[in-house]
């Protein structure tokens, strides 16, 4: 690599990717977050606070009130041991490895942007470790930090070079069905088949979708039964919901909670609910304009914008009314898929864009849409 900054960034990315941080492995999360704290200090000179929030570690470099909140997460969807069969590698200008794209490269870019700032007193950096599972521990903390800030910049990957101005809201449910077991050969009629009830509920659940307005209601993981010769006494299905509006989330919530059994004697129970509200485009209008101006000043092409179905912690900050711009992180592809990659040549310019954007905001540029 001819660019020494690019080489340095890739080296840091390798350290972070090699330290696996699956969301549900608190031991590995702790190791990875301590490594991240060390790297933050090495690159920026700031010593981050290592906080316990709801039993999970969280890193914060705290700036002054009324500044910029730079939001990152370190956890990944990849289980422990993935790195052994899919190690970090760089080939043909692409860095790959579990979590490289989503979103460890974004954190690396944030740190190198902060290193080049003349004054970091107006910047708060927050690194969480539960984003991939819905941020159950960090949500309230993120919202409190966002209320202190003028705006939030989220280092999730972009869509290509485009920044993300809107994200669907997410709801997550589990439908649990209770039936009655019976011998499948001797007296199946005495049972209440929870699997048959589940099969009847699946099309009813899917029909709650409204593709005309972009609402998807998707049954995903399911299970039922115990052994081949017993009528299943229990079954369950997970349901993923995505919607562009809170009104749609509430409509779906009411419909799911209104499901009723089709078999006499079967019982339905619903758990879960609305997890993340939508990130509305109006929260990003002024920030997009600033980002485009910064990109032009740096000699780059227009960034462009994207609306996406996946959610992030930016959904929380936008929902409480704080100007939020997402997708400022890595350029690459393949989030949550084996083979995800980062275009390493884009890491320095994306860091430069973030630095320029923070400089403009701290300098007093308008951020409200």
Residue, then its C-alpha position, 0 to 999 in steps of 0.5 A: x500500500x503506497x498510502x501510509x495512512x491507509x496501511x496504518x488504518x488496515x493494520x488497526x482494522x486487522x487487530x479489531x477484526x481478529x479480536x472476535x466480539x459476538x454480541x452474546x459472548x460477554x467474555x469476548x466482548x470484554x476482551x474486544x472492548x478493552x482492546x478498542x480502548x487501548x487503540x482509541x488511546x493510541x490513535x487519539x491520545x484520549x483515554x476512554x471511560x470503560x463503563x458498565x451499562x446494564x451489565x455490558x461494557x461501553x466506551x466513551x470519550x466525552x466531549x463538551x455539551x452541545x457538540x457532536x456525538x460520534x456513534x459506533x458499535x463493536x459487536x458483530x453477528x459472527x459467532x466465536x470461532x469464525x475467525x479461525x476459518x475466515x481470517x482477516x485478509x486483504x486482497x485486490x484492495x478489499x479487506x475481509x473478515x467477520x465484522x470488518x464492514x459492519x462495522x469495525x472499519x467505521x470505528x477505525x475511520x472515526x478514530x483517524x478522523x479524530x486524530x486529525x482534528x485540531x480540537x476534539x473538545x466538542x466531540x463525544x465518541x461512544x462505542x457500544x457492544x449490543x447494537x446487533x441484538x437491538x441495544x437492550x442495555x445501551x439504548x437509554x444511555x445513547x439517547x441521554x448522550x444524544x440529548x447532550x449533542x447538537x447532532x449525531x453522526x453514525x459510523x455504520x457502513x454507507x450504501x456504496x459511498x451514499x450516506x443513509x438518511x432514513x431507516x425502517x423501524x424494527x419490531x420483533x415478536x415471538x408467537x408461542x403456541x401451546x397445544x396438548x401432547x398425545x401418542x401420534x399412533x395410538x390416539x392422535x385425536x386426543x392431542x392438540x397439534x401445536x405445529x398444525x396451529x403454527x402452520x395455520x398462523x403463518x399465512x395470517x402473520x405474513x398477510x399483515x404486511x403492506x408492501x404498498x407502504x413498505x411494511x414487511x412482516x416476516x416469519x423467520x425462525x420456528x420450531x415445534x415438537x419433540x419426537x416423531x411419534x408424539x403430537x407436538x404440544x408446543x411450537x413457536x415462531x419469531x417474527x421480523x417487522x420493518x416499517x417506515x412509520x410509527x403508525x405502521x409499527x402500531x398497526x402491525x403490533x395491534x394485528x399481531x396481538x389480535x391473532x386468535x387460535x384456529x384449533x379448539x383448545x390451542x393457546x397463543x402467547x405473544x412476546x416482544x414488540x416495537x424495538x426501534x422506531x424509524x429514522x426519518x429523513x427530515x432529521x438528516x436534511x441539513x447534515x446531508x447538505x453539509x456532508x455534500x459541501x465537505x465532499x466537494x471541498x475535498x475534491x470528491x464526487x457527490x455522496x448521494x443518499x439512501x433509504x434502507x430497511x436495516x436499522x441502527x442506533x441512529x433510529x433511537x437518536x433520530x426518534x428523540x428529535x436529534x439531527x442524525x446522519x447515518x452511513x458515514x462509515x465504511x465503503x464496501x458490501x456484504x453486511x451480515x454475510x460471509x465475505x463482507x468486505x471493505x474497500x481499503x482505498x476509501x478508508x482515508x477519504x471517508x475519515x477525511x470527510x468525517x473530520x471535515x464534517x465535524x469541523x464544520x459542525x463544531x464551528x457552528x454550521x446549521x444542523x437542524x433540518 
